[in-house]
């Protein structure tokens, strides 16, 4: 089953897709796709689709 949820990860000065995928792996997620949907002072808010 494919799920879609939002996750927060810490902001970084050198934003690359590999950083985002590495941070998502800490949640045990191998994303099918993701998008940054919001940015706060300290976090990126991501919407992530992944298989459960």
N, C-alpha and C positions, 0 to 999 in steps of 0.2 A: 504494500500500500504506500502511496506517495503522500507525504504530509507537507504542509506549509506552515511555518511559524516564524515569529520574530525573535531575534537574539540581539543582545548588546555586546559589543566588543570594544576594547580600549582603543582610543585614537592613537595614531602613530604619525610621526613626521614624514616617513617614507612609505606612503600607501601604495601597496602592490597587491594584486590578486592572490599571490602566494601567501602574503601575510594574513589575509582574510580567511583563506582556506585552512591555514595552519591554526588560526584561532578557533575556527569552527570544529576542527578535529578534536580540540580539547573538550567539546561537548559530546564527542562520539559521533559526529556527523560527517558524512561524505556528501557534500552538496551536489545536487543535480544542476541547480542554478540558484543564484542569489542576487540581491540588489540592495544597495544602500538606499533606504527610504527616509532617513532623518539623520541629523548630526547634532549632538549636544556639545557642550564644552569639553567633555572627557570621553564620549562614546560615539561610535557609529551604530545606528540601529539598522539591522538587516532583516529583510524578509527572505527566508531560505526554504527552498523545496528540496526534500530528501526522501529516500526510501526508508521505511521502518522495518 
